[in-house]
Amino acid sequence: MSGDGYSYESDALRMTASRLRSGVLTLDQAIERDVQAADAGISSEFVAEAMSRTHHAAAAMAQYLEETAEKVDETTGAYDEIENTHAGRLELEQQRMDEE
């Protein structure tokens, strides 16, 4: 959509939100199962710590992606509202000009 001085593609915004949510799903699937502790000999403690940190990082990233997708959804709605309002104002102005 376009108007005076701004433009956006609502489908592109929706696709962005969809891709972010796809990333959330992928991360959720990756961390949903408990991972068995690895037997890495003397390094087992370090491997377990690294796996724990990776799990927490994936969970945090999934949350961040979902929050970002929600913001994109809000933006899409805001742009749609602006476009509708802008179109309404242009129509009203045109009607007023036609009446003069």
Stockholm file with secondary structure:
# STOCKHOLM 1.0

chainA/1-100         MSGDGYSYESDALRMTASRLRSGVLTLDQAIERDVQAADAGISSEFVAEAMSRTHHAAAAMAQYLEETAEKVDETTGAYDEIENTHAGRLELEQQRMDEE
#=GR chainA/1-100 SS CBCSSCBCCHHHHHHHHHHHHHHHHHHHHHHSSCCCCCCCGGGHHHHHHHHHHHHHHHHHHHHHHHHHHHHHHHHHHHHHHHHHHHHHHHHHHHHHHHHC
#=GC SS_cons         CBCSSCBCCHHHHHHHHHHHHHHHHHHHHHHSSCCCCCCCGGGHHHHHHHHHHHHHHHHHHHHHHHHHHHHHHHHHHHHHHHHHHHHHHHHHHHHHHHHC
//
